[in-house]
Amino acid sequence: MITENTAQHIGTEWVNDWNSHDLDKVMSHYSDDIHFTSPFVIKINNDPTGVINSKPALRVYFERALNAYPDLHFELYCILSSVNSIVVYYKSVNNLFAAELMELDEEGKVVKVVAHYGSQ
């Protein structure tokens, strides 16, 4: 079980690292064995599957995203915890609401992401 304090720490650090635009810090949150799903993968990578299955490919995608959105700034709303996952709910690019379900391994690294977006 992920405690509320652990979830808050992981989620807050994740948002802060994205807001710093430091790709190495962002990548430090992810396991080498990552499964990442997002509608933004379709847009930024021109990949209709919306899925990334390797850490090197995820890094390339994130680098493209940071270049596409140089003013990227996430506004954290809340972090939810479960047995082996957290949900980070925040305001994303283009004022979209975002919720990312992140499954964590025993070391606290993200092994699976399902990103969700919506407008008001």
N, C-alpha and C positions, 0 to 999 in steps of 0.2 A: 504494500500500500504506500502510495506517495502521500506524505503529509502535506497539509496545507502550507506550512512554512517552506518545505522543499519546492512545492509547485510555485509559490510566489517568487522564490529566489530564481528558479530556472526561467520562468516566464518573464520576469522583470529584466534579468540579465540579457535574455534573447532580444527583447525590444530595444534595450539600451545599445546592444551591439549593432543591431540594424540601423539605429539612428546615428551611430558613429560612422557608418559607411565603411567600417573596417572589415573587409571580406574574410581575413584570417580569423578574426573574432567570431564572425557569424558562422563560419565553417566549423569552428571548434565545438559547436553544439550537436553536430551530426555524426552518426556512426558511419564507418566505412560501408556497412551493409544497410544502405538507405533505400526506402521506397517512398517516393515523393509524388503526390498527385495535386495538381492545381490547374484551374482554368487559365492562369497566366502562362503556364508552360505552352499551351496552345497558341497564345498570342505572341509571346516573346521568342519561343523556339520554332514557331510555325510547325508544331508537332500535334497532329490531331488526337493523339492518345492522351495528352495531358499528363504523362507519366515520365518520371526519371528514376532510374534504378542503379545509379552509381554515384559515388561521391565526386569523382572528377567531373562528370557531366553536370552534377548539381552546382559545382563551383562555376562552371562556364555559364550556366543559366543565371545564377545569382549575379555574376559580373555583368551580364547583359541587362539584367533588371536594374541594377544600380546605374548603369549608363543610360538606360531608357528613362529613368526617373531620378535625375540628379538632385532633386529637392525632396526625395523620399524622407518622410518622417511619420512614424507610427505613434498614435496616441492610445495608450493602454486603457482599456475599460475594466477588464477583470480577468482573473485566471481561475480556472476550475480544475479540480483534481479528481482522480479516480484511482483504481488499483495500480495500473502501470502506464497511465497516460495523463496528459493535461490538455486543457483547451485554453488557448490564448485568444481573447476577444479584444479587438482593437479597431481603431480607424486606420485605414490603409491609404494607398494612393488614390487619387481622384475622389477623395471623401467616401470611399466605399467602406461599409462595415465588413470586417473580416473575422473569421473564427478558424483557428487552425487546431485540429486534433493532432496531437503529437504523442505517439507511443514511444516509451523510453525503455532502454535496456537496463540491466542491473547496474551499469556504471553511470546512468543518468543521461546517456547520449540518445538522441532522437534516431529511431530506426524506421519510423513510418510517419508520414504526414498526409493528412487529407485537409486541404485548404478550401474554405468556403467564403464566398463574397456575395454581398447584396447591397442595394441602394436603400435609401430611406423610404 
